[in-house]
Amino acid sequence: MNLPDPQAIANAWMSQMSDPGQWQSWFNMAPTTEANPLAAMMQDVGASVKPEAMEQLKNQYMQDFGDLWQEFLSGKSPEVADRRFTSSAWQGNPMSSFNAASYLLNAKFLNAMVDTVETSGQQKQKIRFAVQQIIDAMSPANFLATNPEAQQKLIETKGESLTKGLANMLADMNKGHISLSDESAFEVGRNLATTEGTVVYENPLFQLIQYKPVTATVHQRPLLMVPPCINKFYILDLQPENSLVRYAVEQGNSVFLISWSNPDQSLAGTTWDDYVDQGVIEAVHVVQDISGQEQMNMLGFCVGGTLVSTALSVLAARGEKPASSLTLLTTFLDFSDTGVLDVFVDEAQVSMREQQLKAGGLMPGRDLASTFSSLRPNDLVWNYVQSNYLKGNEPPPFDLLYWNSDSTNLPGPMFCWYLRNTYLENKLKTGKLKVAGQKVDLASVDAPAFIYGSREDHIVPWMSAFGSMNILNPGKVKANRFILGASGHIAGVINSPVKNKRSYWTNDKPLGRAAAKPQDAEAWMAGATENPGSWWPEWAAFLAEHGGKDVKPKAKPGNARYVAIEPAPGRYVKVRAD
């Protein structure tokens, strides 16, 4: 079953702008669609709806639509709570509010139809996802002919908003993506990723950055940070006031960080084993050499956490125990529940990618970005179609969204291994995998663990992140700690104390620990306490607890073997995906 892609839909509309006759029709009316977009999808997967259920839905729809029509005829504007249609331009125009209410009624009907479909759970989830993509794309807010806000601005600006909107669209066509932020406002190394440091090691897969200490003393054991290799490391080092790297340095840590390369064809054959052995494990050995410490605090974010945990298991099998503690931020180790991403992973889709890429090749960054945009299409696609193109607005500068658009490629073999062995078959926690010549046993990772999840995370559901509490450090589970933050996958993590925003939840009661039973996420949440502000100070205290005594920082980066190569943030992070 092919899943609709909102970025692809938007790109198709944008491509029409090369023909004036085409863009005029695009602005004049919304494109037509099937009256029942479920029909082809259900036929594709062999699903069905009971006739009696369909008849009941039709009757309810006709009743609701009749009520709506009577309201319209009486001159009463229907109440519309959806935030896309709450402005005075929508509410003050009976026809516009009727269009919005009709659209929402149709959306309700289609979603109700999905609920009645008789098929497997995963197929129903795919159908629901695909239908929602179509529903979101067909919103009357997405078309000039049915968007009263855009029409109002067109009149107020005497057509200038349309001119600017077309210019914005053409510029984005040349860039190959919708602009989410004023991209001219940022530059990596100028006002992003500015924490002072030095690249002290590099191989084709990564550069290792050593950051300059800013405190009189530092914890004896260094901190090694492993960001995801999907997107770039500077999500952890945006601007000074919201940089997790800078915060860690200011808390007295000797910080090292992996900056992954943006793969080109020279790395098209790179495997998951390479990322573990030539990536994380190589970085561990370099940090040990430079710091003179056998053990260090280690952090992994998202897939970086999966890589770190795998690397520590491989090292344990080799007789090495380099972690004094392990921090995992929004990380899967148990892939039993992957949330909405499950719609992209089945045998057919994984086999297709393997045929394309397993022997070598690149998974383009733009494809990965499009997948993640489809998880939140109204926020990451249609909101900008409306603002940038229909209204002619320039997107404001926003560092996080600038980073979001700075895509990275992935080597095909690595990507295919990751899809099959984690998302599809969930083998990582089973002990059935070999990586870098060693059997992966995550229970051998016996360092105290600080596990963080985000409450509204649509990429790593927080209960899945919590599951790592029952996998790592099994002999000393009381040393593990879970923190739940507000917001989503990125915004929940990048929540600096400087901002004093949001909140986080803690629960340090020994839930099930005395009886050595698995900890339950729902039970944990039921007894949790909400705390205002950032969770970062909790993490800083955890690092201090496992960082050893305080010592005087080293005067220079590197050592005799590993000399300075270039200032941070280095060359690798500045390479753009094709």
TANOR-V463675 format. One record per backbone hydrogen bond with DSSP energy under -0.5 kcal/mol. CO is the residue of the C=O (numbers start at 1). NH is the residue of the N-H. E is the energy in kcal/mol with one decimal. If there is no record, write none. Layout:
co=CO nh=NH e=E
co=CO nh=NH e=E
This chain:
co=4 nh=6 e=-0.5
co=5 nh=9 e=-2.5
co=6 nh=10 e=-2.7
co=7 nh=11 e=-2.8
co=8 nh=12 e=-2.4
co=9 nh=13 e=-2.1
co=10 nh=14 e=-2.6
co=11 nh=15 e=-2.3
co=12 nh=16 e=-0.8
co=13 nh=16 e=-0.9
co=14 nh=17 e=-1.8
co=15 nh=18 e=-1.3
co=16 nh=19 e=-1.9
co=16 nh=23 e=-0.5
co=18 nh=20 e=-0.5
co=19 nh=22 e=-0.9
co=19 nh=23 e=-2.3
co=20 nh=24 e=-2.1
co=21 nh=25 e=-1.5
co=22 nh=26 e=-2.0
co=23 nh=27 e=-2.1
co=24 nh=28 e=-1.7
co=25 nh=29 e=-1.7
co=27 nh=145 e=-0.7
co=34 nh=37 e=-0.5
co=36 nh=39 e=-1.6
co=37 nh=41 e=-0.7
co=38 nh=42 e=-2.9
co=39 nh=43 e=-2.2
co=40 nh=44 e=-2.1
co=41 nh=45 e=-1.5
co=42 nh=46 e=-0.8
co=42 nh=47 e=-2.5
co=48 nh=118 e=-3.5
co=50 nh=54 e=-2.2
co=51 nh=55 e=-2.5
co=52 nh=56 e=-1.9
co=53 nh=57 e=-2.1
co=54 nh=58 e=-2.6
co=55 nh=59 e=-2.3
co=56 nh=60 e=-2.2
co=57 nh=61 e=-2.6
co=58 nh=62 e=-2.7
co=59 nh=63 e=-2.0
co=60 nh=64 e=-2.6
co=61 nh=65 e=-3.1
co=62 nh=66 e=-2.2
co=63 nh=67 e=-2.2
co=64 nh=68 e=-2.1
co=65 nh=69 e=-2.7
co=66 nh=70 e=-2.2
co=67 nh=71 e=-1.9
co=68 nh=72 e=-2.1
co=69 nh=73 e=-2.6
co=70 nh=74 e=-1.8
co=71 nh=76 e=-2.1
co=72 nh=75 e=-1.5
co=82 nh=85 e=-2.2
co=83 nh=86 e=-0.7
co=87 nh=90 e=-0.5
co=87 nh=91 e=-2.7
co=88 nh=92 e=-2.7
co=90 nh=93 e=-0.8
co=92 nh=94 e=-0.6
co=93 nh=97 e=-2.9
co=94 nh=98 e=-2.1
co=95 nh=99 e=-2.5
co=96 nh=100 e=-2.5
co=97 nh=101 e=-2.6
co=98 nh=102 e=-2.8
co=99 nh=103 e=-2.5
co=100 nh=104 e=-2.4
co=101 nh=105 e=-2.2
co=102 nh=106 e=-2.6
co=103 nh=107 e=-2.5
co=104 nh=108 e=-2.4
co=105 nh=109 e=-2.2
co=106 nh=110 e=-2.5
co=107 nh=111 e=-2.5
co=108 nh=112 e=-2.1
co=109 nh=113 e=-2.1
co=110 nh=114 e=-1.9
co=111 nh=115 e=-1.7
co=112 nh=116 e=-1.0
co=113 nh=116 e=-0.7
co=113 nh=117 e=-0.7
co=114 nh=117 e=-1.3
co=116 nh=50 e=-0.5
co=117 nh=119 e=-0.8
co=118 nh=48 e=-0.9
co=120 nh=124 e=-2.6
co=121 nh=125 e=-2.0
co=122 nh=126 e=-2.1
co=123 nh=127 e=-2.6
co=124 nh=128 e=-2.7
co=125 nh=129 e=-2.3
co=126 nh=130 e=-2.8
co=127 nh=131 e=-2.8
co=128 nh=132 e=-2.2
co=129 nh=133 e=-1.9
co=130 nh=134 e=-1.8
co=131 nh=135 e=-2.8
co=132 nh=136 e=-2.7
co=133 nh=137 e=-2.1
co=134 nh=138 e=-1.9
co=136 nh=139 e=-1.1
co=139 nh=142 e=-2.1
co=140 nh=143 e=-1.1
co=143 nh=146 e=-1.2
co=143 nh=147 e=-0.6
co=144 nh=147 e=-0.8
co=146 nh=148 e=-0.7
co=147 nh=151 e=-2.1
co=148 nh=152 e=-2.5
co=149 nh=153 e=-2.1
co=150 nh=154 e=-2.2
co=151 nh=155 e=-2.0
co=152 nh=156 e=-2.5
co=153 nh=157 e=-2.4
co=154 nh=159 e=-2.6
co=155 nh=158 e=-1.1
co=157 nh=160 e=-1.5
co=159 nh=163 e=-1.8
co=160 nh=164 e=-2.8
co=161 nh=165 e=-2.5
co=162 nh=166 e=-2.5
co=163 nh=167 e=-2.0
co=164 nh=168 e=-2.8
co=165 nh=169 e=-2.2
co=166 nh=170 e=-2.6
co=167 nh=171 e=-2.3
co=168 nh=172 e=-2.1
co=169 nh=173 e=-2.2
co=170 nh=174 e=-1.8
co=171 nh=175 e=-1.5
co=172 nh=176 e=-2.2
co=172 nh=177 e=-1.1
co=178 nh=180 e=-0.5
co=181 nh=183 e=-1.3
co=182 nh=185 e=-1.6
co=183 nh=186 e=-0.8
co=187 nh=190 e=-2.0
co=187 nh=191 e=-2.0
co=187 nh=192 e=-1.2
co=192 nh=189 e=-3.7
co=196 nh=212 e=-2.4
co=197 nh=568 e=-2.5
co=198 nh=200 e=-0.6
co=198 nh=210 e=-3.2
co=199 nh=565 e=-3.1
co=199 nh=566 e=-0.8
co=201 nh=208 e=-2.9
co=205 nh=261 e=-2.6
co=206 nh=203 e=-2.4
co=207 nh=209 e=-0.6
co=207 nh=259 e=-3.1
co=208 nh=200 e=-2.6
co=208 nh=201 e=-1.0
co=209 nh=211 e=-0.5
co=209 nh=257 e=-2.2
co=210 nh=198 e=-2.7
co=216 nh=553 e=-0.5
co=218 nh=551 e=-3.1
co=222 nh=297 e=-2.5
co=223 nh=225 e=-0.6
co=223 nh=256 e=-3.1
co=224 nh=299 e=-2.5
co=225 nh=227 e=-0.6
co=225 nh=258 e=-2.2
co=226 nh=301 e=-1.9
co=229 nh=231 e=-0.6
co=232 nh=235 e=-1.3
co=233 nh=236 e=-2.6
co=234 nh=237 e=-0.8
co=236 nh=244 e=-0.5
co=236 nh=245 e=-2.6
co=237 nh=193 e=-1.9
co=238 nh=193 e=-1.5
co=238 nh=194 e=-0.5
co=239 nh=242 e=-2.0
co=240 nh=243 e=-0.9
co=242 nh=244 e=-0.6
co=243 nh=247 e=-2.0
co=244 nh=248 e=-2.3
co=245 nh=249 e=-2.2
co=246 nh=250 e=-2.6
co=247 nh=251 e=-1.2
co=248 nh=253 e=-1.3
co=249 nh=252 e=-1.7
co=252 nh=219 e=-3.2
co=253 nh=255 e=-1.0
co=254 nh=223 e=-2.8
co=255 nh=211 e=-2.8
co=256 nh=225 e=-2.7
co=257 nh=209 e=-3.0
co=258 nh=227 e=-0.6
co=258 nh=260 e=-0.7
co=259 nh=207 e=-2.4
co=261 nh=263 e=-0.9
co=264 nh=267 e=-2.1
co=265 nh=268 e=-1.4
co=267 nh=270 e=-1.9
co=268 nh=361 e=-1.4
co=268 nh=413 e=-0.7
co=270 nh=414 e=-1.4
co=271 nh=275 e=-1.7
co=272 nh=276 e=-1.9
co=273 nh=277 e=-3.3
co=274 nh=278 e=-1.6
co=274 nh=279 e=-0.9
co=275 nh=280 e=-2.0
co=276 nh=281 e=-2.9
co=277 nh=282 e=-0.8
co=279 nh=283 e=-2.2
co=280 nh=284 e=-2.4
co=281 nh=285 e=-2.1
co=282 nh=286 e=-2.0
co=283 nh=287 e=-2.6
co=284 nh=288 e=-2.3
co=285 nh=289 e=-2.1
co=286 nh=290 e=-2.7
co=287 nh=291 e=-2.8
co=288 nh=292 e=-2.0
co=296 nh=324 e=-2.5
co=296 nh=325 e=-0.9
co=297 nh=224 e=-2.6
co=298 nh=327 e=-2.9
co=299 nh=226 e=-2.6
co=300 nh=329 e=-2.6
co=301 nh=304 e=-2.3
co=302 nh=305 e=-1.3
co=302 nh=306 e=-1.3
co=303 nh=307 e=-2.3
co=304 nh=308 e=-2.5
co=305 nh=309 e=-2.4
co=306 nh=310 e=-2.0
co=307 nh=311 e=-2.7
co=308 nh=312 e=-2.5
co=309 nh=313 e=-1.7
co=310 nh=314 e=-2.3
co=311 nh=315 e=-2.7
co=312 nh=316 e=-2.2
co=313 nh=317 e=-1.9
co=314 nh=318 e=-1.1
co=315 nh=320 e=-3.2
co=316 nh=319 e=-1.4
co=322 nh=296 e=-2.4
co=322 nh=324 e=-0.6
co=324 nh=448 e=-0.6
co=325 nh=298 e=-1.9
co=326 nh=450 e=-2.7
co=327 nh=300 e=-2.5
co=328 nh=330 e=-0.5
co=328 nh=452 e=-2.8
co=329 nh=302 e=-3.1
co=333 nh=335 e=-0.6
co=336 nh=338 e=-0.5
co=338 nh=341 e=-1.2
co=339 nh=342 e=-1.7
co=340 nh=343 e=-1.8
co=341 nh=344 e=-1.8
co=342 nh=345 e=-1.2
co=344 nh=346 e=-0.6
co=346 nh=350 e=-2.7
co=347 nh=351 e=-2.6
co=348 nh=352 e=-2.0
co=349 nh=353 e=-2.0
co=350 nh=354 e=-2.4
co=351 nh=355 e=-2.4
co=352 nh=356 e=-1.7
co=353 nh=357 e=-2.8
co=354 nh=358 e=-1.9
co=357 nh=360 e=-1.8
co=361 nh=412 e=-3.5
co=362 nh=364 e=-0.8
co=363 nh=410 e=-1.8
co=364 nh=367 e=-0.6
co=364 nh=368 e=-1.6
co=365 nh=369 e=-2.7
co=366 nh=370 e=-2.1
co=367 nh=371 e=-2.0
co=368 nh=372 e=-2.1
co=369 nh=373 e=-2.2
co=370 nh=374 e=-1.8
co=371 nh=375 e=-0.5
co=372 nh=375 e=-0.9
co=372 nh=376 e=-0.5
co=373 nh=376 e=-1.3
co=374 nh=377 e=-0.6
co=376 nh=380 e=-2.6
co=377 nh=381 e=-2.1
co=377 nh=382 e=-2.0
co=378 nh=383 e=-1.3
co=381 nh=384 e=-0.9
co=381 nh=385 e=-1.7
co=382 nh=386 e=-2.4
co=383 nh=387 e=-2.0
co=384 nh=388 e=-2.3
co=384 nh=389 e=-0.8
co=385 nh=389 e=-1.2
co=385 nh=390 e=-1.8
co=386 nh=391 e=-1.4
co=387 nh=393 e=-2.7
co=396 nh=182 e=-0.8
co=398 nh=402 e=-2.1
co=399 nh=403 e=-2.3
co=400 nh=404 e=-2.0
co=401 nh=405 e=-1.2
co=402 nh=405 e=-0.6
co=403 nh=406 e=-1.6
co=405 nh=407 e=-1.5
co=407 nh=577 e=-0.7
co=409 nh=263 e=-0.5
co=410 nh=363 e=-3.4
co=411 nh=415 e=-2.6
co=412 nh=416 e=-2.8
co=413 nh=417 e=-2.2
co=414 nh=418 e=-2.3
co=415 nh=419 e=-2.5
co=416 nh=420 e=-2.5
co=417 nh=421 e=-2.6
co=418 nh=422 e=-1.5
co=418 nh=423 e=-1.0
co=419 nh=424 e=-2.6
co=420 nh=425 e=-2.2
co=421 nh=427 e=-3.0
co=421 nh=428 e=-0.7
co=422 nh=426 e=-1.4
co=427 nh=430 e=-1.3
co=427 nh=431 e=-0.6
co=427 nh=432 e=-0.8
co=433 nh=440 e=-2.7
co=435 nh=438 e=-2.1
co=438 nh=435 e=-2.9
co=439 nh=441 e=-0.6
co=441 nh=444 e=-2.1
co=442 nh=445 e=-1.6
co=444 nh=446 e=-1.3
co=445 nh=473 e=-2.9
co=448 nh=326 e=-2.6
co=449 nh=451 e=-0.6
co=449 nh=481 e=-2.7
co=450 nh=328 e=-2.5
co=451 nh=483 e=-2.7
co=452 nh=330 e=-2.1
co=453 nh=485 e=-3.0
co=454 nh=457 e=-1.6
co=461 nh=464 e=-1.2
co=461 nh=465 e=-1.9
co=462 nh=466 e=-2.5
co=463 nh=467 e=-1.1
co=465 nh=468 e=-1.5
co=466 nh=469 e=-2.5
co=467 nh=470 e=-1.5
co=468 nh=471 e=-1.4
co=468 nh=472 e=-2.3
co=473 nh=476 e=-1.5
co=474 nh=477 e=-0.6
co=476 nh=479 e=-2.0
co=477 nh=480 e=-1.5
co=481 nh=451 e=-3.4
co=482 nh=507 e=-0.5
co=483 nh=453 e=-2.1
co=483 nh=485 e=-0.5
co=484 nh=505 e=-3.3
co=485 nh=455 e=-3.3
co=487 nh=456 e=-2.9
co=488 nh=492 e=-1.7
co=490 nh=494 e=-2.8
co=493 nh=495 e=-1.9
co=496 nh=499 e=-1.0
co=496 nh=500 e=-0.9
co=496 nh=501 e=-0.5
co=502 nh=533 e=-2.4
co=503 nh=486 e=-2.0
co=504 nh=531 e=-3.6
co=505 nh=484 e=-2.0
co=506 nh=529 e=-3.0
co=509 nh=511 e=-2.3
co=510 nh=512 e=-0.7
co=510 nh=513 e=-0.8
co=510 nh=514 e=-0.6
co=512 nh=517 e=-2.6
co=513 nh=516 e=-1.6
co=520 nh=524 e=-2.4
co=521 nh=525 e=-2.5
co=522 nh=526 e=-2.2
co=523 nh=527 e=-1.2
co=524 nh=527 e=-0.5
co=525 nh=528 e=-1.3
co=529 nh=506 e=-2.1
co=531 nh=504 e=-2.5
co=535 nh=538 e=-0.8
co=535 nh=539 e=-1.5
co=536 nh=540 e=-2.6
co=537 nh=541 e=-2.1
co=538 nh=542 e=-1.6
co=539 nh=543 e=-2.5
co=540 nh=544 e=-2.2
co=541 nh=545 e=-2.0
co=542 nh=546 e=-1.3
co=544 nh=547 e=-0.9
co=547 nh=221 e=-3.1
co=549 nh=220 e=-2.4
co=551 nh=218 e=-3.1
co=561 nh=563 e=-0.7
co=562 nh=559 e=-2.1
co=566 nh=199 e=-3.3
co=567 nh=570 e=-1.2
co=571 nh=574 e=-1.5
co=572 nh=575 e=-1.3
